[in-house]
Amino acid sequence: MSIIRAFIAIDLSKEICQNLEKVIRDLKEGMGGASVRWIPAKNIHLTIKFLGDVSVVNLGLLINVIQSEVNRHPSFDLSVGGLGTFPSTRRPRVIWVGVKAPVELDALHHSVETEMARLGYVPEDRPFSPHLTLGRVARNVNTEELRRISDTMSNTKVGFLGATHIDAVHLYRSDLQPGGAVYSRLFTASLINAEAQKTL
């Protein structure tokens, strides 16, 4: 049986990706080669649901359910800005940029999460916290590197990086290659045009 790794995500505008690339460059410079696995800006998405292993046999059903759910939700605007780490600045594991989004995003996420759980995909055990992952700190990072990462994060301020209109949700395949993950878009589902709805 053929298995792929897949996730459901929202794409960002070209302007936001370019600005994220600059933030990553600045952080890299400040951290001086510390053990962080940086995500290429072109690979940064707002993940709605990480599915993990998906059987190719079930792909048609999965696509139908995603389309049915996404088609019920209106399009919306979101903005990107701010910098942080999970779980904390002193013990950074994930370096991220924040996403400010309306209630429509929460509703979309809840709806997709619920339907995916019905198909057998394990629901998240923590609240949805929209963010864009820039890099992941290596588990074997040494004390000196950790200090440089923490200091750089504390001294770096990231303001508004752009806003974009979200009108679609995508299903992506993720293939792990020696040079990092390669994402292939498998399917796109359109959100309802909010402006068009107002004129009906």
C-alpha positions as CSV (number, residue, x, y, z in Angstrom):
1,M,0.0,0.0,0.0
2,S,1.4,3.4,-1.0
3,I,1.7,6.0,1.8
4,I,2.5,9.7,1.5
5,R,3.0,12.4,4.2
6,A,0.5,15.2,3.8
7,F,-0.7,18.4,5.5
8,I,-3.4,21.0,4.9
9,A,-2.2,24.6,4.7
10,I,-2.7,28.2,3.6
11,D,-0.2,29.9,1.2
12,L,1.3,33.3,1.9
13,S,1.8,36.2,-0.5
14,K,5.1,36.7,-2.3
15,E,5.7,39.9,-0.4
16,I,5.3,38.2,3.0
17,C,7.7,35.3,1.9
18,Q,10.3,37.9,0.8
19,N,10.0,39.6,4.2
20,L,10.3,36.3,6.1
21,E,13.5,35.6,4.1
22,K,15.0,38.8,5.3
23,V,14.1,38.0,8.9
24,I,15.7,34.6,8.6
25,R,18.9,36.1,7.1
26,D,19.1,38.6,10.0
27,L,18.5,36.0,12.7
28,K,21.1,33.7,11.1
29,E,23.6,36.5,11.2
30,G,22.9,37.3,14.8
31,M,23.1,33.7,15.9
32,G,26.5,33.1,14.2
33,G,26.0,29.6,12.9
34,A,24.1,28.2,15.9
35,S,22.5,24.8,15.4
36,V,19.1,25.8,14.0
37,R,17.4,24.1,11.0
38,W,16.0,27.0,9.1
39,I,12.9,26.6,6.8
40,P,13.4,28.0,3.3
41,A,11.0,30.9,2.9
42,K,9.3,29.3,-0.1
43,N,8.4,26.3,2.1
44,I,6.7,28.5,4.9
45,H,3.0,28.0,5.1
46,L,0.3,28.5,7.7
47,T,-0.5,24.9,8.6
48,I,-4.2,24.2,9.3
49,K,-3.7,20.5,9.9
50,F,-0.7,18.2,9.7
51,L,-2.1,14.8,8.7
52,G,1.1,12.7,8.7
53,D,0.8,9.4,6.8
54,V,-2.0,9.2,4.3
55,S,-2.9,6.2,2.2
56,V,-3.0,7.0,-1.5
57,V,-6.1,4.8,-1.7
58,N,-7.9,7.2,0.7
59,L,-6.8,10.4,-1.1
60,G,-10.1,10.8,-3.1
61,L,-12.2,10.6,0.0
62,L,-9.8,13.0,1.9
63,I,-10.0,15.5,-1.0
64,N,-13.8,15.4,-1.1
65,V,-14.1,16.0,2.6
66,I,-11.6,18.9,2.5
67,Q,-13.5,20.5,-0.4
68,S,-16.8,20.1,1.2
69,E,-15.6,21.7,4.5
70,V,-13.6,24.6,3.0
71,N,-16.3,25.5,0.5
72,R,-18.5,26.4,3.5
73,H,-16.2,29.1,4.9
74,P,-15.7,32.7,3.8
75,S,-12.4,34.1,2.6
76,F,-10.5,36.5,5.0
77,D,-7.5,38.7,5.5
78,L,-4.6,38.0,7.8
79,S,-1.5,39.9,8.7
80,V,2.0,38.7,9.7
81,G,4.4,40.2,12.3
82,G,6.1,39.7,15.6
83,L,8.7,37.2,16.6
84,G,8.7,34.5,19.3
85,T,9.8,31.1,20.4
86,F,8.2,27.9,21.8
87,P,8.3,27.0,24.6
88,S,10.2,30.1,25.8
89,T,13.1,32.4,25.0
90,R,15.3,30.7,27.5
91,R,14.5,27.2,26.2
92,P,13.9,27.8,22.5
93,R,12.8,24.9,20.3
94,V,10.8,26.6,17.6
95,I,11.4,30.1,16.2
96,W,8.3,31.6,14.8
97,V,6.6,34.7,13.4
98,G,3.1,35.6,14.5
99,V,-0.1,35.6,12.5
100,K,-3.0,37.9,13.3
101,A,-6.1,36.4,11.8
102,P,-9.9,36.9,12.2
103,V,-12.4,34.5,13.8
104,E,-12.9,33.0,10.3
105,L,-9.5,31.3,10.5
106,D,-10.4,29.7,13.9
107,A,-13.8,28.5,12.5
108,L,-12.0,27.1,9.4
109,H,-9.4,25.3,11.6
110,H,-12.1,23.9,14.0
111,S,-14.2,22.6,11.1
112,V,-11.2,20.9,9.3
113,E,-9.9,19.5,12.5
114,T,-13.3,18.0,13.4
115,E,-13.8,16.4,9.9
116,M,-10.2,15.0,9.9
117,A,-10.8,13.4,13.3
118,R,-13.9,11.7,11.8
119,L,-11.6,10.2,9.2
120,G,-9.3,8.9,11.8
121,Y,-6.6,11.6,11.9
122,V,-5.5,12.3,15.5
123,P,-6.7,15.7,16.7
124,E,-4.3,18.2,18.2
125,D,-4.1,18.1,22.0
126,R,-3.3,21.8,22.3
127,P,-5.2,24.9,21.3
128,F,-4.8,26.3,17.7
129,S,-2.1,29.0,17.8
130,P,-1.6,30.3,14.3
131,H,2.1,31.0,13.6
132,L,4.8,30.6,10.9
133,T,7.7,28.4,11.8
134,L,11.0,29.9,10.7
135,G,13.4,27.4,12.2
136,R,13.8,24.5,14.7
137,V,16.6,24.5,17.3
138,A,18.6,21.2,17.2
139,R,18.2,18.9,20.2
140,N,22.0,18.6,20.7
141,V,22.5,22.4,20.8
142,N,25.3,23.4,23.2
143,T,25.1,26.0,26.0
144,E,27.0,28.7,24.1
145,E,24.8,28.3,21.0
146,L,21.7,28.4,23.2
147,R,22.9,31.7,24.7
148,R,23.5,33.2,21.3
149,I,20.0,32.1,20.1
150,S,18.3,33.5,23.3
151,D,20.2,36.8,23.1
152,T,19.5,37.2,19.4
153,M,15.8,36.5,19.9
154,S,15.6,39.0,22.9
155,N,17.4,41.7,20.9
156,T,15.5,41.3,17.6
157,K,12.2,43.1,17.1
158,V,10.0,42.2,14.1
159,G,7.2,44.5,13.2
160,F,4.5,44.2,10.5
161,L,5.6,42.0,7.6
162,G,2.6,42.3,5.4
163,A,-1.1,41.4,5.0
164,T,-2.7,39.1,2.5
165,H,-6.2,37.9,1.4
166,I,-6.8,34.2,1.9
167,D,-9.2,32.7,-0.6
168,A,-8.1,29.0,-0.8
169,V,-6.8,26.1,1.3
170,H,-4.3,23.5,-0.1
171,L,-3.5,19.9,0.4
172,Y,0.3,19.3,0.2
173,R,2.4,16.3,0.0
174,S,5.7,16.4,1.8
175,D,8.7,14.3,0.6
176,L,11.8,14.3,2.8
177,Q,14.9,14.7,0.7
178,P,18.6,14.9,1.8
179,G,18.4,18.7,1.2
180,G,15.2,19.0,3.3
181,A,11.5,18.6,2.7
182,V,10.0,19.1,-0.8
183,Y,6.3,20.1,-0.9
184,S,4.0,19.3,-3.8
185,R,0.5,20.8,-4.0
186,L,-2.0,18.0,-4.5
187,F,-5.3,19.9,-4.4
188,T,-6.8,23.3,-3.8
189,A,-10.2,24.1,-2.3
190,S,-11.7,27.6,-2.6
191,L,-13.2,29.6,0.2
192,I,-16.4,31.6,-0.3
193,N,-15.7,35.0,-1.8
194,A,-16.8,37.2,1.2
195,E,-17.3,40.3,-0.9
196,A,-19.4,38.5,-3.5
197,Q,-21.5,37.1,-0.6
198,K,-22.3,40.6,0.6
199,T,-23.8,41.6,-2.8
200,L,-26.1,38.6,-3.0
